[in-house]
Amino acid sequence: MKILIIGGGNMGKTYARSLLRAHLVQPNDLMVLERSPEQAEKLKDENIGVVFTDASKCLDVADLIILAVKPQDSATLFAKLRPNTDPQQVYLSIMAGVTIESIQKGLGVDKVIRAMPNLPAQIGLGMTSYTASDAVTRIELVLVQNLLNTTGKAIYVDNEHAIDATTAISGSGPAYVLYFMEAMIEAAREMGFDESQAELLVAQTFRGAVELQMKNDLTCAEWISRVSSKGGTTEAAMNTFRATSVFEDIKNGAKAALARAEELGRS
């Protein structure tokens, strides 16, 4: 099988490296299409497959094509690719907000899988949800699932709306977590810790909390209750969060991300 990754940015390179590391494809059967000649030259030095700048020289020989470009560039990309597409090819898109129907119409193809990974995919700890058009066979779907699992964990969803919801939760989610971490690091600095101490305190606290939650059956609320003692320090912090509606603000932020993902799909 020959795989073509369109887009040599962070996610494109992440998939290329993950596929090669997992031995799902041989280097000679992995292609990367990058429109920038300067970036293409840099990619050639990274040993992540055969690099092209012209779609007409690689698209028609690919069995699976991964669309790893910015969603706002999709219309221009489709116009360039369409003359060389084949109905038997499978297209895997990680473009936020761009619907399966838009991809099918734009490229003149039927077999489309839409996925939403997140940034931790770069270190093998990604979270991806995906869904597919009816034309994609079970064997093709399993192949793509194996591909997605090389970057972390993947779940199949029946409803394409869930892909937009994934964008709002796990796709944008690392930024929410890092935003909260940034606030805690700043608080630690104001309490007298130096930069490295503050970062270690916060990073290890987050790491430990996540491991606790994942390795036990207790809910987040139950863990909070265990940490909080009547009249104690944790309760004081939680009372402040509740009084200032932090919980609702986080939910509203995620809903704003979902609205934007749906907006991108309509544009």
VMD Tcl script that draws the C-alpha trace (Angstrom):
set ca {
  {0.00 0.00 0.00}
  {1.19 3.48 -0.87}
  {0.28 6.34 1.46}
  {0.39 10.03 0.60}
  {0.36 12.68 3.30}
  {-0.68 16.10 2.00}
  {0.81 18.79 4.21}
  {4.28 18.75 5.74}
  {3.39 20.64 8.92}
  {3.42 19.32 12.48}
  {0.57 16.82 12.10}
  {1.71 15.65 8.69}
  {5.16 14.90 10.05}
  {3.65 13.29 13.14}
  {1.76 10.76 11.03}
  {4.75 10.12 8.79}
  {7.02 9.36 11.73}
  {4.40 7.27 13.52}
  {3.67 5.14 10.45}
  {7.35 4.48 9.85}
  {8.04 3.77 13.52}
  {5.18 1.26 13.63}
  {6.34 -0.34 10.33}
  {2.89 0.10 8.80}
  {4.49 1.37 5.62}
  {7.94 1.19 4.05}
  {9.81 4.48 3.46}
  {9.57 4.09 -0.32}
  {5.78 3.66 -0.08}
  {5.26 6.77 2.04}
  {4.95 10.08 0.21}
  {4.61 13.63 1.50}
  {3.21 16.44 -0.65}
  {4.31 19.91 0.46}
  {3.43 23.00 -1.58}
  {6.30 25.13 -0.26}
  {9.55 24.33 -2.10}
  {11.59 25.60 0.85}
  {9.72 23.42 3.35}
  {9.92 20.46 0.95}
  {13.71 20.71 0.91}
  {13.75 20.65 4.72}
  {11.45 17.62 4.78}
  {13.80 15.69 2.51}
  {16.44 15.88 5.23}
  {14.08 14.39 7.85}
  {13.78 10.94 6.22}
  {10.00 10.72 6.47}
  {9.29 9.38 3.00}
  {9.52 10.60 -0.58}
  {8.77 14.33 -0.77}
  {6.89 15.98 -3.64}
  {5.75 19.51 -4.46}
  {3.53 18.57 -7.43}
  {0.33 16.58 -6.81}
  {0.25 15.28 -10.39}
  {3.45 13.31 -9.72}
  {2.23 11.38 -6.69}
  {-1.54 11.51 -6.11}
  {-2.60 8.96 -8.71}
  {-0.34 6.21 -7.32}
  {-1.51 6.56 -3.70}
  {-4.01 4.15 -2.14}
  {-4.58 6.18 1.03}
  {-4.33 9.97 1.13}
  {-4.12 11.86 4.43}
  {-5.31 15.46 4.23}
  {-3.26 17.32 6.85}
  {-3.72 20.94 5.81}
  {-5.48 23.94 7.33}
  {-9.28 23.85 6.80}
  {-9.28 27.32 5.25}
  {-7.05 25.95 2.48}
  {-9.40 23.06 1.63}
  {-11.24 24.62 -1.33}
  {-7.99 25.57 -3.08}
  {-6.54 22.13 -2.35}
  {-9.57 20.30 -3.71}
  {-9.43 22.23 -6.97}
  {-5.79 21.23 -7.47}
  {-6.26 17.57 -6.55}
  {-9.52 16.75 -8.30}
  {-8.08 16.16 -11.81}
  {-5.91 13.33 -10.44}
  {-8.21 11.61 -7.93}
  {-9.41 8.02 -8.25}
  {-12.77 6.75 -6.86}
  {-11.01 3.73 -5.35}
  {-8.71 5.85 -3.21}
  {-9.41 6.33 0.49}
  {-9.13 9.88 1.85}
  {-8.44 10.46 5.54}
  {-9.02 14.07 6.57}
  {-7.87 15.69 9.81}
  {-9.10 19.14 8.76}
  {-11.21 20.67 11.53}
  {-14.78 21.47 10.51}
  {-14.56 20.25 6.90}
  {-17.39 17.74 6.43}
  {-17.27 14.40 4.67}
  {-19.81 15.69 2.14}
  {-17.64 18.73 1.36}
  {-14.63 16.49 0.77}
  {-16.60 14.10 -1.43}
  {-17.97 16.92 -3.57}
  {-14.71 18.83 -3.67}
  {-12.60 15.86 -4.74}
  {-15.18 13.80 -6.62}
  {-14.58 10.74 -4.41}
  {-16.74 8.52 -2.19}
  {-14.37 6.88 0.31}
  {-13.76 9.51 2.98}
  {-12.79 9.11 6.63}
  {-12.88 12.15 8.83}
  {-10.78 12.22 12.00}
  {-9.88 14.68 14.72}
  {-6.55 14.10 16.47}
  {-4.92 16.40 19.01}
  {-1.47 17.80 19.73}
  {-0.27 14.99 22.07}
  {-0.32 12.73 19.01}
  {3.18 14.13 18.43}
  {4.43 12.12 21.43}
  {2.22 9.04 20.96}
  {-0.38 10.15 23.55}
  {-2.96 11.55 21.19}
  {-6.75 11.17 21.33}
  {-8.53 10.80 18.00}
  {-12.14 10.20 17.04}
  {-13.08 9.22 13.50}
  {-16.03 8.33 11.32}
  {-16.45 7.29 7.70}
  {-18.67 7.48 4.65}
  {-20.70 4.40 3.72}
  {-18.39 3.64 0.79}
  {-15.44 2.83 3.06}
  {-15.10 -0.92 3.57}
  {-14.58 -2.59 6.94}
  {-11.07 -3.64 5.93}
  {-10.19 -0.06 4.96}
  {-11.62 1.21 8.23}
  {-9.54 -1.25 10.27}
  {-6.44 -0.20 8.35}
  {-7.06 3.46 9.19}
  {-7.79 2.63 12.81}
  {-4.42 0.90 13.06}
  {-2.83 3.98 11.53}
  {-4.53 6.33 13.99}
  {-3.59 4.13 16.94}
  {0.09 4.68 16.17}
  {-0.33 8.20 17.61}
  {-2.22 7.22 20.78}
  {-5.84 6.12 21.17}
  {-8.67 6.27 18.63}
  {-12.43 5.81 18.90}
  {-14.98 5.32 16.12}
  {-18.14 7.45 16.26}
  {-21.29 6.90 14.19}
  {-22.39 10.53 14.07}
  {-20.24 13.05 12.21}
  {-21.40 15.75 14.62}
  {-19.30 13.94 17.24}
  {-16.18 14.87 15.25}
  {-16.94 18.57 15.75}
  {-17.59 17.83 19.42}
  {-14.24 16.03 19.61}
  {-12.61 19.12 18.13}
  {-14.05 21.15 21.01}
  {-13.08 18.65 23.73}
  {-9.91 16.73 22.93}
  {-8.81 18.66 19.83}
  {-8.68 22.03 21.56}
  {-8.56 20.50 25.03}
  {-4.77 20.51 25.50}
  {-4.90 24.31 25.30}
  {-7.50 24.40 28.09}
  {-5.32 22.22 30.30}
  {-2.20 24.25 29.55}
  {-4.11 27.47 30.27}
  {-5.04 26.16 33.72}
  {-1.46 25.00 34.24}
  {-0.15 28.42 33.24}
  {-2.35 30.06 35.89}
  {-1.12 27.64 38.56}
  {2.51 28.17 37.55}
  {2.02 31.93 37.79}
  {0.42 31.51 41.24}
  {3.36 29.37 42.36}
  {5.83 32.04 41.20}
  {3.89 34.70 43.12}
  {4.15 32.47 46.19}
  {7.95 32.51 45.98}
  {8.94 29.53 43.84}
  {11.37 30.03 40.97}
  {10.39 29.19 37.37}
  {11.71 25.61 37.30}
  {10.26 24.78 40.71}
  {6.86 26.19 39.75}
  {6.75 24.25 36.49}
  {7.77 20.98 38.17}
  {5.21 21.40 40.96}
  {2.38 21.98 38.50}
  {3.40 19.45 35.82}
  {3.84 16.60 38.28}
  {0.57 17.51 40.01}
  {-1.32 17.28 36.71}
  {0.42 14.06 35.75}
  {-0.41 12.45 39.08}
  {-4.03 13.60 39.05}
  {-4.60 12.20 35.56}
  {-3.04 8.85 36.50}
  {-5.23 8.65 39.62}
  {-8.35 9.29 37.59}
  {-7.44 6.80 34.85}
  {-6.37 3.94 37.10}
  {-9.38 3.98 39.45}
  {-13.16 3.88 39.13}
  {-13.85 7.04 41.11}
  {-15.32 10.03 39.29}
  {-13.59 13.40 39.24}
  {-16.16 14.72 41.74}
  {-15.45 11.81 44.07}
  {-11.71 12.47 43.93}
  {-12.28 16.16 44.66}
  {-14.34 15.17 47.68}
  {-11.51 12.92 48.90}
  {-8.95 15.71 48.58}
  {-11.19 18.32 50.20}
  {-11.55 18.34 53.97}
  {-14.10 20.46 55.83}
  {-12.66 23.93 56.35}
  {-9.38 22.96 54.68}
  {-7.20 24.49 51.99}
  {-8.68 22.59 49.03}
  {-12.19 23.56 50.04}
  {-11.12 27.20 50.18}
  {-9.83 27.00 46.60}
  {-12.88 25.10 45.34}
  {-15.24 27.61 46.95}
  {-13.46 30.40 45.08}
  {-13.71 28.51 41.77}
  {-17.43 27.95 42.32}
  {-18.07 31.55 43.33}
  {-16.37 32.85 40.18}
  {-18.09 30.29 37.87}
  {-14.83 28.72 36.64}
  {-16.64 25.43 35.97}
  {-19.26 27.08 33.76}
  {-16.64 29.21 32.02}
  {-14.72 26.08 30.98}
  {-17.88 24.49 29.62}
  {-18.78 27.68 27.75}
  {-15.31 27.82 26.25}
  {-15.67 24.28 24.93}
  {-19.09 25.14 23.50}
  {-17.58 28.17 21.75}
  {-15.00 25.87 20.18}
  {-17.79 23.56 18.99}
  {-19.68 26.50 17.45}
  {-16.55 27.55 15.58}
  {-15.94 24.01 14.32}
  {-19.51 23.88 12.97}
  {-19.04 27.32 11.42}
  {-15.92 26.14 9.61}
  {-17.94 23.24 8.24}
  {-20.49 25.60 6.72}
  {-17.96 27.94 5.13}
}
mol new
graphics top color blue
foreach p $ca { graphics top sphere $p radius 0.5 }
foreach p [lrange $ca 0 end-1] q [lrange $ca 1 end] { graphics top cylinder $p $q radius 0.2 }
display resetview
